[in-house]
Amino acid sequence: VVSTQSTGSGLQEVMLTCSSHLFRNVFSSRPTSLYCLSTSLANRANFYQTQNAIQKRTLSLSSVFSPEKSVASPNFTNRWAMIAPAFLTHLCIGAPYAWSAMSGPLTRDAGFVCSSADDWSMTSATAPMAILFAFHGLSAALAGKWQMKVGPRATIAAAALSFGGGFLLSAVGVATHNIGLVYLGYGVLGGIGLGLSYTPPIQTLIEWFPEKKGLASGLTIMGFGSGALLFAPAAGVLLDKFTRLPTYLGTAVDTVTENGRLYTEIGGKMMEVVYANAADLAKLSTQGLQEGFYIVGSGNTGAAMTLATIGVGYTLAMLGSALALKKPHPSYRVAGAGEVSTTPSQSAVNVHTDNMFKLPQFYALGTVLVVVASGGMGLIGVAKPLMSEVFSGTLPSIVTASFASSYILMLSIGNLGGRLAWAAVSDKIGRAATFHLFNFGSIAIYASLPTIIQQVINNQSAGSLAAFCGLSVAAISMFGGVYSILPAYESDLFGTKYVGANHGKMLLFSSTAAIAGPSSFLYLKSLSEKAAITDLVSKIDPVAFKDKFGSDVSALDTLIEAKTVTVAKLMEIAPAGVMDPTPFLYDTSFYSIAAAIGIGAVAHAMIRPVNPKWYEKAR
């Protein structure tokens, strides 16, 4: 028994087994079987040896992600080495800024060349990004204290599994055409992973760079802004790799219209088809397609496999970053910085995180975040389709599908550059002055974009197109700058001790922007689109309408719902001289954003220093 190496309760049970076995046999006057006894003892000993080994492995794994492992040794002072894992984490979780690279394929997953009746609308295809950013703020707010308890290593490791797992579940949703799984995977799980991994790298770098807080937060969140620079081209390459072209039927096909859908008979069976015109094909990067009819569901955009592949890559990259990132040791001091401390608890004044919801400064700063982020997320969420819809008809030789993809990268560069450049500017002129620039600069840009669009259409001017791209990139740089500077602004107002938890609460406003921005942007666009379709139909000969769509005008709503009638297809039969309304469908959205940011400018002007009564008293 002693040689079994079992300890604790395991040894006690082995001893009890031995004594009970002998007791039963002695007092029942039966011969004691030493063989049965030894076999029983051996089995018990092996069981507890296995159990102890499993417990040791579990303890070993948990110790790797313990809070103590998240702190650097006293001898480690290379703070610049911590930038890489912090940046890489944010590079992965910044992928949602290029979601418009995926929203297009999702709106034509069955139709492939254009949307079929069962394909998701642009609003539905953009919603995963909105849900993700909403849960980003919620999870960051709820997990603030837990993050402080377990440290950055365990937090980012949990985030890696949630964020990467969200991609994988959304891939299943796309493959099975289940939008609920896409929302749950990319939206909910991805948002939780984003929320968990957003603040720990920021707070860690601020502790390594206490004398350059703006630069520290900018270096970290710069990765978040540049996430689209990785995701967009990677998604493009993978979509091309996994694409399967649909079955082409030609231009002369007999069709019938039922419930707004087009059908044709193939091999004695009625098959749903879609018709792709030149405007539809101009939005696609796939080569070898022609105008005409295609069988619905016969192709594959490759969206499911793309999401799954990227999800695996992000999971591995974030787990590696979790193991590399460490907080500075409490004894760490910046060389040449005197008594500047990296330990948050040694900040001069701090507002406890439980009191944040009681401060007017919290709500004023949050209002600015809501309005500026709403504009930025709305524009980013529809960047690729917006560029194609607004300008491809006027400048088809310039605004190709490739150019529309490049526009995503332009905005990503603006997001990336803004997070770094504006952070450096804020260290020079102050956070409040920088936020004033964001507010008034964004108002001027968004209000001017419809005028620039009009100039492009009227003059067919590449110079005006360049102005549109440049100004929209500038607006996104300010959007990125808000997120970059916000943690440092919060630490200026509320102290550094609880900056992680406080910033998590502030991201609740980001959740509001994630829902309000893209949804309102697309809602206003859809209202303009419906009004434009109604206006076009009123100018089109009813006979021509019926010849084109197989139904008369009375079935317009059904045809619109089935995506059979679009502005592009109506323009094919519109009378000469009728202007295409497509380029102007986003005008109302731009004007509304400018007005909303005006409210944010007023709120920011009202921010004053925190009342000292809210400061945490030193112990």
C-alpha positions, 0 to 999 in steps of 0.5 A: 500500500505504501508503494502505490504513491497514492496520497491524501484521500486516495490512500485512505480509500485504498486502506479502507478497501483493504480493511473492509475486504479482510473484515468481510472474509474473516467474519464470514468464515470464508478463506481470504483470497490474497489474489482478489485483494491484491488485484483490488488494491492494484486497480485502486492505486492505478486509478488514483495515480491517473487522477493525480497525474491529470490534476498535476497537468491541470495545475500546470496549465493553470499556472501558465495563465496565473496572474503571477505569470503575467508580471515580468521579472524585476530584471526585465526592463525591455519595454519595447519588446512588449509592443509586438504582442500588444500590437499583434493582439489588436491586429487580429481583433481589428479585422471587423473594420474590413467586414465590408469585404465579406458583406458583399459575398454574403448578400449573393451567397446563393445568387453569386452574380447578384442577390437572389430572393433567399440571399441576405440583405445588405442590412443583414450582412452588415449586422454581424459587425454591428453585433460584434462591436456591441458585445465588444463594449458590453463584455469589456464593461462587465469583465473589467474587474475579472481582467484585473484579477486574472491578468492579461495572459489569461484574459487574452487566451480566453479571448483567443478561443472566443474570437477565433471560435466565433469565426468558425461558428459563423463559417458554419452559419454561412455554409448552412445559410443560417444567419442566426449562427453567423450572428451568434458566432461572429457577432456574439462570440467574436464581440466577447473575444474582442471585448476581453482582449481590447483593454489589457494590451492598452493598459499594459503598455501604458504601465510600461510607458507612464510618461508617454501614455498617448503614444503607448495607447496609440501604439497598441490601438494602431494594431486595431486600426490596421487589422483591416490591412491584414484581413481585407487582402487575406479575405480576397485571396481566400475567396478567390481560392475557394470560389466555384463559378455558377452555371451560366444559361445564356441571355435568351432563356424563357422564364416565368415569375412566381412570387417575384422570383424568376424560374426556368425549366431545366431537365423537366424541373423548374429552377430559380435563376437570376439575371446579371447585367453589366452593372452587377458584374462590374461589382465583382472581382471574379473573372470569366462571367458574362451578362445573362442568366445563372442558376441560383445555388450552383456556385459558391462564393467561398465565404464559409471556408474563408471565415474558417481559415482566418479564424484558425489563424487568429486563434493561434496568433492571439494565443501566442501573444497571450504567452508573450505579453507581461505587465511590468514588475512593481519595482520597474522605473523608467530610466531618466524619468525620476519617480514616474511609476508604472504601477496604476495604484501610485497615480496621484488621483484616481476615481474608483471604477464603481463611481464612473456612472455618476460622473457627467464627464463620463457621459459627455465623453461617451457622447462624443464617442457615440457620434464620431464612432457611429459615422466611422462604423457606418462608413467602414461597414459599407465601404466597398459596396458604397464605392462601387454603387456610387462611382462605378457607373460614372467612372467605370475604367477607374472604379473597378471591383479591385479599386473598391477593395483598395478603398477599404485599404485606404480607410484602414491606412487612415484608421491606422495612421490616425491612431498613431499620428493623433496620439502623438498630437494629443501628447503635444496639444492635449487631449481636449484640444485634439477632440475639438479638432475631431468634432469640427473636422468630422462635421465639415467632412461629412457635410461636404461629401454629397457635394463632392459626389455631385461634382464627380457625377457632373464632371466625371472628374477623377480629381473629385473622386480623389477628393472624396477618397482623401476626405473620407480617409481623413474622417476615418483617421479622426474616428481612429484617433478617438479610440486611440486617445480615449484611454489616455483622455480617461486617465487624465480625467479619472486617473490610471489606477482603474483605466482598464475597467473604466475604459471597459465601461466607456466602451458601452458607448461604443456598443451603442455606436456599433448598433446605431451607426451601420443600421441608421446609415443603411436604413437611411440609404434604404429609404432613399433607394425605395423612393428612387425606385418608386420615382423611376417606375413612375417614369417607365412604360408599364408595358416595358416593365412587364416585359422586363420582369414578367409582372405588372407594376402592381407586384412591385413590392413583391419584386423588390422583396425578391430582389428581382427589381433593382435600381440598376435593372430599372435604368435599363428600361428607363426613358432617355435622359433619366438620371441614375439616382444610385450615386446619391442614395447615401447623401441623407446618411452623410448629412445625418452623421454631420448633424449628430457629431454637432451634438457631440461637439456641444457635449465635449465643450461642457467637460470640466475637471472631475470634482475632487470629492470623487477621488479615491482617498489614499490609504 
